[in-house]
Amino acid sequence: MPSFPNPLLPILVFVILAFYRRRASTMDRANKVAYIETDKSIKEIRDIYRLCGNIRAIHPVPSCNRTKRSSFFVEFSETNSVNYARALQVVNTKVHAVSESPQLFADFEAAVSSPSSSNNVKQDAIDDSGPPNAPRAPARSSDTNTTPQGPNAVAASRADTHSFYASSSTLGVRQLAERENGSLHNPPASLLPRPRCTTRPGGIDASHIPFSEPPSAGSAGNVSSPTASPCLPTLGDPVPTHVAPSLIPSPLSGLQGLGLTCLPTPPPSATVSASPSLMLSNLETQYSCDLEILTENPDNVIGNLIRNAATSQDRDKWVIVAVRYRNKGNTGAAISVLEEMVKGDSISEDLPRYFLTPIDAPVMTSPSVGLEDCDLKPAFLMLASCYNELSKCSRLNGGTESNTHQRMAAENLQRVYGKNVPSLEHRLSPDLRRGSLTDSSNLSLHYNSARSSPTEDHSHLQKLQREVQSLRDRQTHSSACLSQLRSTKRKLEDDLDAERHCRRKVERDLQHSSQELSSARRAERSAAEQYRREVETRRRAEERAIELRDEVIEANKKLEMLARESTEKEWKTKDCLGKLGVLFLKAAKGEAVLETEDLAVLAGGSSSGSDHRRLSSGGRGTQASVVGF
């Protein structure tokens, strides 16, 4: 028996690949983000830094201070744009790179993960896509409040999920990864959180307007456009807030026969109702209808949907109404709404004629809409589920309509999965081989040709060939996904090894640096100790030098005193010797008279006044002695 790959395998591979790609591109994204502190507005920031490169998004940072300066995270498409932005000198503006600061990177992740940041990213992407002053189309009413708010929107959300995975099966892994990576930065409009607003733009409480009652002509003049409400996002220029009663088209005034009225504006202190509502649009007006007040007879509801939700974008509104009927236990009304949506041949004769156009009722399969069965698979699946539920109820109650409901459920399932599906025994037959599915000559011999015509055999064979080709393509796609996943895994392992090698190298460098630091500290301590010793030695040497200087000064003083004394004595000696010479000369000449001074010289030159007197008194005797000599 041939084994086919699990259909959930591509989805699992896609999720794993997207996770690894998101994890690997976290730092790359941080390298493209700049943190800007400025006193300018976000429009001025976009106009200034658009010169540095393509701006993917601008995330405002909430500030707690009361200054006029604002902070923004500007995300560029290229890494060099951050350097250009930092080099661009703007007055009163500071630019920082997020990749250089872990704190800024954490703040950026918090700003991106916040719900308000997703709205800013979407709005920035829309603003950058076109000219600044180009007019844009007004927002559709079906885009407002379309986020699933409970079990009533499960069918619509499942349909969107099914269509997403159906489209992803035909794309390559790289395109899917790029789509996933792009959705992280610019989420689509259907995934963005929208404010839950149940009050009408014109001040009318939408929670109290019955779905089956459109607004009357008297109250239609006060209906506000979608752009006038703060709860409805708009992409274009605002339209007039109020429409005059004379400008209301006749189809809207014809809805007055169904009794839909608009209640007056509630006071500001009134409690806002939390009941589910559905936004419907007619021409340029928009009003909300309460899903809690649904009549048992769905004819008026069907007529209202035909008139105001007859486009391919409004398929979800039909399904939401059908889900609401089914949750209330009215499965027959849900079937009527879905049948009218996909067929358009069950309109009641009691409805007014203004619900019909000249071509046909504008339902999903009509020429004015032009949807195929493949676009309405969620509706067919819900019809099959409703018919199965009716069949179970009929079987429990002993009714005879169980087979009819089962047949209708099978027909709706066949419209989704096809009619020429082989039976389980035929698919599990051991004689059926993969090679026999591609060539009609290799069919098994026991095939009964009388049971079906050759045309049916050929169509059945083509169906099997298409299924086999689809399975082969899926297997090829899965193999490619696995190969790319393995290559990505190997690349991540190589990056991990390189990172481990770098970490070990850094650890070795750190250890070497620690050792050098320890050696430097030891050398520093030794140098400090040596410096202290040298300082002490120098201090002692300076003290000794001062002592020696004092001793030298004292010795110099003594030497000077001795020199003066010796000089004086030398002069005295010379004087004495001179006088002795004179005395001897006089004595040699025979001069016997000696003066008093000469006697003093002979006495040694150191006699006092008394000595001089003594010499004077005894001079004569001396002279005599000298003469005698």
matplotlib code that plots the C-alpha trace (Angstrom):
import matplotlib.pyplot as plt

x = [0.0, 1.5, 2.1, 1.4, 2.9, 1.0, -0.9, 0.0, 3.7, 4.1, 2.3, 4.6, 7.7, 6.5, 5.9, 9.4, 11.1, 9.3, 10.3, 14.0, 14.0, 12.5, 15.0, 17.9, 16.7, 16.2, 19.7, 19.6, 16.4, 17.9, 20.8, 18.2, 16.5, 17.5, 16.3, 15.5, 14.9, 13.5, 11.0, 9.6, 6.4, 6.3, 5.6, 8.6, 10.8, 9.5, 10.2, 13.7, 15.0, 13.4, 16.6, 18.6, 16.7, 13.4, 11.5, 9.6, 7.9, 8.0, 7.2, 6.4, 7.7, 5.4, 7.1, 6.3, 7.8, 6.0, 8.5, 7.8, 10.4, 9.3, 11.0, 10.6, 12.0, 12.6, 13.0, 14.8, 15.1, 18.9, 21.6, 23.5, 20.5, 21.1, 24.6, 23.4, 20.8, 23.4, 25.6, 22.7, 22.9, 19.4, 18.8, 17.5, 17.6, 19.6, 20.0, 21.2, 21.7, 19.5, 22.0, 24.6, 22.5, 20.8, 18.4, 17.2, 16.8, 14.6, 12.6, 12.2, 10.9, 8.4, 7.3, 6.9, 5.0, 2.5, -0.9, -0.7, 2.6, 1.0, -1.5, 1.4, 3.3, 0.3, -0.4, 3.2, 3.4, 0.2, 1.5, 4.8, 3.2, 1.9, 2.1, 1.5, -1.5, -3.0, -6.7, -7.5, -10.7, -12.8, -12.6, -15.1, -17.7, -16.8, -13.2, -14.6, -14.9, -14.2, -11.9, -13.6, -15.1, -16.6, -18.0, -20.2, -17.2, -15.6, -16.8, -15.4, -12.1, -11.9, -12.6, -9.8, -7.4, -8.4, -7.8, -4.5, -3.1, -4.6, -2.7, 0.4, 0.5, 1.2, 4.0, 7.6, 9.2, 11.2, 8.1, 6.2, 9.1, 9.3, 5.5, 5.8, 8.8, 6.9, 3.9, 5.9, 6.6, 3.5, 0.6, -2.4, -5.5, -7.6, -5.1, -4.7, -6.6, -9.4, -11.3, -14.5, -17.1, -20.8, -21.8, -22.7, -20.6, -23.5, -24.0, -26.7, -26.3, -25.7, -26.5, -30.2, -30.8, -32.5, -30.8, -34.1, -35.1, -33.2, -33.2, -36.2, -36.2, -36.7, -33.7, -31.6, -30.7, -28.7, -26.7, -23.0, -20.4, -17.9, -15.1, -16.8, -16.5, -13.3, -13.8, -13.6, -10.2, -10.0, -7.4, -8.9, -10.4, -13.5, -16.8, -19.7, -20.7, -24.5, -26.6, -29.7, -33.0, -33.6, -30.3, -31.1, -31.6, -35.0, -33.8, -32.7, -36.0, -37.8, -36.3, -38.7, -41.3, -39.3, -39.5, -35.8, -35.5, -32.5, -32.7, -31.6, -28.2, -27.7, -26.2, -22.5, -22.8, -24.9, -23.3, -22.2, -23.9, -21.7, -24.1, -22.7, -23.5, -22.8, -21.9, -23.8, -23.3, -25.5, -23.9, -22.0, -23.9, -23.1, -25.2, -24.8, -27.4, -27.9, -27.5, -29.3, -32.6, -33.1, -36.5, -37.5, -38.4, -35.1, -36.8, -36.3, -32.7, -32.0, -33.5, -31.4, -28.2, -29.1, -29.4, -26.5, -24.0, -24.0, -20.3, -17.5, -16.0, -19.2, -19.2, -18.3, -21.5, -23.7, -21.8, -21.9, -25.7, -26.0, -23.8, -25.9, -29.1, -27.5, -26.2, -29.8, -31.0, -32.7, -30.9, -33.5, -33.0, -29.2, -29.7, -32.0, -29.4, -26.6, -28.7, -29.6, -25.9, -24.7, -27.7, -30.0, -33.1, -35.0, -36.1, -39.6, -42.4, -43.4, -40.3, -40.7, -39.6, -36.9, -34.7, -34.2, -32.1, -32.9, -30.5, -31.1, -30.7, -27.1, -26.0, -22.5, -23.1, -24.9, -23.2, -22.9, -20.7, -19.2, -17.9, -17.2, -17.9, -14.2, -14.6, -17.6, -16.2, -16.8, -20.4, -20.9, -19.2, -21.4, -24.5, -23.3, -22.9, -26.4, -28.0, -26.2, -27.6, -31.1, -30.7, -29.7, -32.6, -35.0, -33.6, -34.0, -37.5, -38.5, -39.0, -38.7, -36.6, -33.3, -32.3, -33.1, -30.9, -28.1, -28.3, -28.2, -25.2, -23.5, -24.2, -22.7, -19.6, -19.3, -19.3, -16.3, -14.3, -15.6, -17.8, -15.4, -13.7, -12.7, -14.1, -12.1, -11.9, -10.7, -8.0, -6.8, -6.8, -3.4, -3.7, -3.6, -0.1, 1.4, 2.5, -1.1, -2.4, -0.5, -1.3, -4.8, -3.3, -2.1, -5.5, -6.5, -8.2, -11.0, -12.4, -16.1, -16.5, -20.2, -20.7, -19.7, -19.1, -15.6, -16.1, -16.7, -13.6, -11.5, -12.7, -12.2, -8.7, -7.9, -9.2, -6.9, -4.0, -4.6, -4.8, -1.6, 0.1, -1.1, 0.3, 3.6, 3.8, 3.0, 5.6, 8.1, 7.2, 7.6, 11.0, 12.1, 10.9, 12.8, 15.9, 15.8, 15.1, 18.1, 20.3, 19.1, 19.7, 23.2, 23.8, 22.6, 24.8, 27.8, 26.9, 26.6, 30.1, 31.6, 30.0, 31.3, 34.8, 34.6, 33.4, 36.3, 38.7, 37.2, 37.4, 41.1, 41.8, 39.9, 42.0, 45.2, 44.1, 43.3, 46.8, 48.4, 46.3, 47.5, 51.1, 50.6, 49.1, 52.0, 54.5, 52.6, 52.7, 56.5, 57.1, 55.1, 57.2, 60.4, 59.2, 58.5, 62.0, 63.6, 61.6, 62.8, 66.4, 66.2, 64.7, 67.6, 70.2, 68.7, 68.9, 72.5, 73.3, 71.8, 73.9, 77.1, 76.2, 76.0, 79.4, 81.0, 79.6, 81.1, 84.4, 84.5, 83.9, 86.7, 89.0, 88.2, 88.9, 92.2, 93.1, 92.4, 94.5, 97.4, 97.2, 97.3, 100.3, 102.0, 101.6, 102.8, 105.8, 106.8, 106.5, 108.6, 111.3, 111.3, 111.9, 114.6, 116.4, 116.2, 117.5, 120.3, 121.2, 121.3, 123.4, 125.8, 126.2, 127.1, 124.0, 123.6, 120.3, 117.3, 113.9, 110.9, 109.4, 112.5, 112.7, 109.2, 110.1, 113.0, 110.7, 108.6, 106.0, 103.5, 104.3, 101.6, 101.7, 103.4, 106.0, 106.6, 107.0, 109.3, 111.4, 111.3, 112.6, 115.2, 116.1, 119.2, 120.6, 119.8, 121.3, 124.4, 124.4, 124.0, 126.7, 128.9, 128.2]
y = [0.0, 3.3, 5.7, 9.4, 12.1, 13.6, 16.7, 18.5, 18.1, 21.2, 23.3, 22.0, 22.5, 26.0, 26.9, 25.5, 27.3, 30.6, 30.2, 29.7, 32.5, 34.8, 33.8, 34.2, 37.6, 39.2, 40.8, 41.6, 43.6, 45.4, 46.5, 48.4, 50.3, 53.8, 55.4, 59.1, 61.7, 65.0, 67.7, 67.2, 65.4, 61.9, 63.4, 65.6, 62.7, 60.6, 63.4, 64.1, 60.5, 59.2, 60.5, 58.0, 55.0, 53.2, 53.5, 50.3, 51.5, 54.2, 53.1, 56.0, 55.5, 56.6, 59.2, 59.8, 63.3, 66.5, 67.9, 68.5, 66.0, 62.7, 59.4, 57.1, 53.8, 54.2, 50.9, 51.0, 48.4, 48.5, 48.5, 51.4, 53.7, 53.8, 55.0, 57.6, 58.7, 59.1, 61.1, 63.4, 66.4, 67.6, 70.4, 69.3, 65.7, 62.8, 59.5, 56.2, 52.8, 50.2, 47.4, 49.1, 49.2, 46.2, 48.5, 50.2, 46.7, 45.6, 48.8, 48.3, 44.7, 46.0, 48.8, 46.4, 43.7, 46.2, 46.4, 50.1, 49.6, 47.2, 50.0, 52.5, 50.0, 49.6, 53.3, 54.1, 51.5, 52.9, 56.5, 55.6, 53.7, 56.8, 60.5, 62.5, 64.4, 61.7, 61.0, 57.6, 55.6, 55.6, 52.6, 49.8, 49.0, 45.4, 46.2, 47.6, 45.3, 42.2, 40.6, 37.4, 38.4, 35.1, 31.8, 33.6, 34.2, 30.8, 29.8, 33.0, 32.6, 28.9, 29.9, 32.5, 29.9, 27.4, 29.8, 30.8, 27.3, 26.5, 29.4, 28.5, 25.0, 26.5, 28.7, 27.9, 27.7, 30.9, 32.9, 31.5, 32.5, 35.9, 36.3, 35.3, 37.6, 40.4, 39.8, 40.3, 43.9, 44.9, 42.8, 42.7, 44.8, 41.7, 40.7, 44.2, 44.7, 47.2, 49.1, 47.5, 50.3, 49.7, 53.3, 54.6, 57.4, 59.9, 59.2, 56.5, 53.4, 50.6, 47.9, 48.8, 48.7, 45.5, 43.7, 43.1, 46.8, 49.2, 53.0, 55.0, 58.0, 60.4, 59.2, 58.5, 62.2, 61.9, 58.9, 59.7, 58.5, 56.0, 58.5, 60.7, 58.1, 57.8, 54.1, 53.6, 53.9, 55.7, 56.0, 58.8, 62.2, 62.6, 62.8, 65.0, 64.1, 64.5, 63.7, 65.6, 63.7, 64.7, 63.1, 59.7, 57.2, 55.6, 52.0, 53.1, 54.9, 51.7, 49.9, 51.8, 49.2, 46.7, 49.0, 49.7, 52.8, 54.7, 55.5, 59.0, 59.6, 58.2, 60.5, 60.4, 58.6, 55.8, 52.3, 51.1, 47.9, 44.9, 43.0, 41.8, 44.0, 44.0, 47.0, 47.4, 50.1, 51.7, 54.0, 56.5, 55.7, 53.1, 51.8, 49.0, 46.2, 44.3, 40.5, 39.9, 40.9, 38.5, 37.5, 33.9, 34.4, 35.2, 36.8, 40.3, 39.6, 38.0, 41.0, 43.4, 41.4, 41.2, 45.0, 46.0, 43.1, 41.9, 42.0, 39.4, 41.2, 40.9, 37.1, 37.0, 39.0, 36.2, 33.6, 35.6, 35.9, 32.2, 31.3, 33.6, 31.8, 28.5, 29.5, 30.5, 27.1, 28.1, 25.9, 26.2, 30.0, 29.5, 27.1, 29.7, 32.4, 30.2, 28.8, 32.4, 33.3, 30.4, 29.8, 32.8, 30.9, 30.7, 34.3, 34.6, 36.0, 38.2, 40.4, 43.8, 44.1, 46.7, 43.9, 42.6, 44.1, 43.8, 40.9, 38.8, 38.9, 40.2, 37.1, 35.6, 33.3, 35.9, 37.4, 40.7, 39.1, 36.2, 34.0, 30.3, 27.3, 27.2, 30.6, 29.6, 26.4, 27.5, 28.2, 24.7, 23.1, 25.0, 23.9, 20.3, 20.6, 22.2, 19.4, 16.8, 18.4, 18.5, 14.8, 13.9, 15.8, 14.2, 10.7, 11.3, 12.6, 9.7, 11.9, 10.7, 13.6, 12.2, 10.7, 13.9, 15.9, 13.4, 13.6, 17.5, 17.3, 14.9, 17.2, 20.2, 18.2, 17.0, 20.7, 21.2, 18.0, 16.8, 14.0, 11.5, 10.5, 6.8, 4.5, 3.4, -0.2, 1.0, 3.2, 0.5, -2.2, -4.1, -4.4, -0.7, 0.5, 3.9, 3.2, 2.1, 5.6, 7.3, 5.0, 3.7, 0.6, -0.6, -0.7, -3.9, -6.6, -7.2, -3.7, -4.0, -2.0, -2.6, -0.8, 2.6, 4.2, 5.0, 8.7, 8.1, 5.8, 8.5, 11.2, 9.0, 8.2, 11.9, 12.6, 9.9, 11.3, 14.8, 13.5, 11.5, 14.5, 16.7, 14.2, 14.1, 17.9, 18.0, 15.4, 17.3, 20.5, 18.7, 17.3, 20.7, 22.1, 19.4, 19.9, 23.6, 23.0, 20.6, 23.2, 25.8, 23.5, 22.8, 26.5, 27.2, 24.4, 25.9, 29.3, 27.6, 26.0, 29.4, 31.1, 28.4, 28.8, 32.6, 32.2, 29.9, 32.3, 35.1, 33.1, 32.3, 36.0, 36.8, 34.3, 35.7, 39.2, 38.2, 36.8, 39.9, 42.0, 40.0, 40.3, 44.1, 44.4, 42.5, 44.7, 47.7, 46.7, 46.0, 49.3, 51.1, 49.4, 50.3, 53.8, 54.0, 52.7, 55.2, 58.1, 57.1, 56.8, 60.2, 61.8, 60.5, 61.6, 65.1, 65.3, 64.2, 66.7, 69.4, 68.4, 68.3, 71.7, 73.1, 71.6, 73.0, 76.5, 76.2, 75.0, 77.9, 80.4, 79.0, 79.0, 82.6, 83.6, 81.8, 83.3, 86.8, 86.2, 84.8, 87.8, 90.2, 88.4, 88.3, 92.0, 92.6, 90.4, 92.2, 95.5, 94.3, 92.9, 96.2, 98.2, 95.8, 96.3, 100.0, 99.7, 97.6, 100.0, 102.8, 100.8, 100.0, 103.7, 104.3, 106.2, 105.7, 107.6, 105.3, 106.6, 105.3, 103.5, 101.7, 100.5, 99.3, 97.4, 95.8, 94.9, 92.9, 95.4, 94.2, 96.3, 98.5, 102.2, 101.5, 99.6, 102.5, 104.8, 102.3, 102.2, 106.0, 106.4, 103.9, 105.0, 106.7, 103.7, 101.7, 104.1, 104.0, 100.3, 100.4, 102.9, 100.9, 98.0]
z = [0.0, -1.0, 1.9, 1.5, 3.6, 6.4, 5.2, 8.4, 7.7, 5.4, 8.0, 10.8, 8.7, 7.8, 11.5, 12.6, 9.7, 10.5, 14.2, 13.3, 10.8, 13.3, 15.9, 13.5, 12.2, 15.6, 15.7, 12.0, 12.7, 15.6, 13.4, 11.2, 14.0, 15.2, 18.5, 17.9, 20.6, 19.2, 19.6, 16.1, 15.0, 13.5, 10.0, 10.2, 11.4, 8.4, 5.9, 7.3, 7.7, 4.5, 2.8, 4.7, 3.3, 3.1, 6.4, 7.2, 10.4, 13.1, 16.6, 19.0, 22.6, 25.4, 27.6, 31.3, 31.5, 30.6, 28.2, 24.5, 23.4, 21.9, 21.3, 18.3, 17.1, 13.3, 11.5, 8.2, 5.4, 5.4, 8.0, 6.4, 6.8, 10.6, 10.1, 7.6, 10.2, 12.9, 10.5, 9.6, 12.0, 12.9, 15.3, 18.8, 17.7, 19.1, 17.2, 18.8, 17.4, 19.0, 18.4, 20.5, 23.7, 25.3, 27.1, 23.9, 22.3, 25.1, 24.9, 21.1, 21.6, 24.2, 21.9, 18.9, 20.9, 22.3, 20.6, 19.9, 18.2, 15.6, 14.7, 14.2, 12.1, 9.8, 9.6, 8.8, 6.1, 4.5, 4.7, 3.1, 0.2, -1.6, -2.0, 1.2, -0.1, -2.4, -1.8, -0.6, -0.7, 2.4, 4.7, 4.1, 6.7, 6.6, 7.9, 11.1, 14.1, 12.1, 14.8, 16.1, 19.5, 20.5, 19.3, 16.8, 14.5, 14.6, 11.2, 9.6, 11.3, 10.3, 6.7, 6.7, 8.3, 5.6, 2.8, 4.2, 4.4, 1.0, -0.5, 1.4, -0.2, -3.6, -2.6, -2.0, 1.4, 0.8, -0.2, 2.9, 5.2, 3.6, 4.1, 7.7, 8.2, 6.6, 8.7, 11.9, 10.9, 8.9, 10.0, 7.6, 8.3, 9.3, 12.0, 13.6, 16.8, 16.4, 19.1, 20.1, 19.6, 19.8, 19.5, 16.1, 14.6, 14.8, 18.5, 18.0, 20.2, 17.7, 20.3, 20.3, 16.5, 15.4, 12.6, 10.7, 10.9, 8.6, 9.5, 8.6, 6.3, 9.2, 11.1, 8.1, 7.9, 11.1, 10.1, 10.2, 7.7, 8.8, 8.9, 11.5, 14.2, 16.4, 16.6, 12.8, 11.2, 7.9, 5.2, 3.1, 3.4, 5.6, 3.9, 5.1, 8.6, 8.0, 5.0, 4.3, 4.2, 0.7, -0.4, 1.0, -1.9, -2.4, -1.6, 1.9, 2.4, 1.2, 4.2, 6.4, 5.7, 7.7, 10.8, 11.5, 13.6, 15.1, 18.8, 20.1, 21.4, 24.9, 27.6, 28.1, 31.4, 29.9, 30.0, 26.6, 25.5, 24.9, 22.7, 19.3, 16.3, 12.6, 10.5, 7.2, 4.6, 2.0, -0.5, 1.7, 5.0, 7.6, 10.4, 13.0, 13.5, 16.7, 16.4, 19.7, 18.2, 15.3, 14.2, 13.8, 10.2, 8.3, 5.3, 6.4, 7.4, 4.1, 2.3, 4.3, 3.5, -0.2, -0.3, 1.9, 1.9, -1.7, -2.4, -2.3, 0.7, 2.7, 2.7, 6.4, 7.3, 5.9, 7.7, 11.0, 10.8, 10.0, 13.0, 15.2, 14.1, 14.7, 18.2, 19.0, 18.0, 14.8, 12.4, 9.7, 9.6, 9.4, 6.4, 4.7, 5.1, 3.7, 0.9, -0.2, 0.0, -2.2, -4.5, -4.6, -5.6, -2.3, -1.9, -0.4, -2.5, 0.4, 0.2, -1.4, -5.0, -4.3, -2.9, -6.5, -9.2, -12.9, -13.3, -10.2, -6.5, -5.8, -3.9, -4.0, -7.0, -9.1, -12.2, -10.4, -7.8, -9.7, -7.0, -7.6, -5.4, -4.4, -2.9, -0.8, 0.8, 4.4, 3.6, 2.1, 5.1, 7.5, 5.4, 5.6, 9.4, 9.7, 7.6, 9.7, 12.9, 11.4, 10.4, 14.0, 15.4, 13.0, 13.8, 17.5, 17.1, 14.8, 11.7, 8.1, 6.8, 8.1, 4.8, 2.9, 5.3, 5.0, 1.2, 1.3, 3.7, 1.3, -1.7, 0.1, 1.1, -2.6, -3.6, -1.4, -1.9, -5.3, -6.4, -8.0, -4.8, -4.9, -2.2, 0.8, -0.5, -3.9, -2.4, 0.0, -2.7, -2.8, -6.6, -7.0, -7.7, -8.2, -11.7, -12.8, -12.0, -14.7, -17.6, -18.6, -20.1, -16.8, -15.1, -13.4, -15.6, -13.2, -13.9, -15.0, -18.1, -18.3, -15.0, -16.3, -19.7, -21.1, -20.5, -16.8, -16.7, -18.4, -16.0, -13.0, -14.3, -14.8, -11.3, -9.9, -11.9, -10.6, -7.0, -7.5, -9.1, -6.2, -3.7, -5.6, -5.7, -2.0, -1.3, -3.4, -1.6, 1.8, 0.7, -0.4, 3.0, 4.8, 2.8, 3.5, 7.1, 7.3, 5.6, 8.0, 10.9, 9.7, 9.3, 12.8, 14.1, 12.2, 13.7, 17.1, 16.7, 15.6, 18.5, 20.9, 19.4, 19.8, 23.3, 24.2, 22.6, 24.6, 27.7, 27.1, 26.4, 29.6, 31.6, 30.1, 30.8, 34.4, 34.8, 33.4, 35.7, 38.7, 37.6, 37.1, 40.5, 42.1, 40.3, 41.4, 45.0, 44.7, 43.1, 45.8, 48.5, 46.7, 46.4, 50.1, 50.9, 48.5, 50.1, 53.5, 52.4, 50.7, 53.8, 55.9, 53.3, 53.3, 57.1, 57.1, 54.3, 56.5, 59.5, 57.3, 55.9, 59.4, 60.4, 57.2, 58.1, 61.6, 60.3, 57.7, 60.5, 62.6, 59.6, 58.8, 62.4, 62.3, 59.0, 60.3, 63.4, 61.4, 59.0, 61.9, 63.4, 60.1, 59.7, 63.2, 62.6, 59.4, 61.2, 64.1, 61.8, 59.8, 62.9, 64.1, 60.8, 61.2, 64.8, 63.7, 61.0, 63.4, 65.8, 63.0, 62.2, 65.8, 66.7, 70.4, 70.8, 70.8, 70.6, 72.6, 69.7, 68.9, 72.5, 72.2, 69.1, 70.9, 73.8, 71.4, 70.3, 72.9, 75.9, 77.5, 78.4, 81.7, 79.9, 77.7, 80.6, 82.3, 79.1, 78.9, 82.4, 81.9, 78.5, 79.4, 81.1, 78.1, 75.8, 77.9, 77.7, 74.0, 73.6, 75.8, 73.6]

ax = plt.figure().add_subplot(projection="3d")
ax.plot(x, y, z, "-o")
ax.set_aspect("equal")
plt.show()
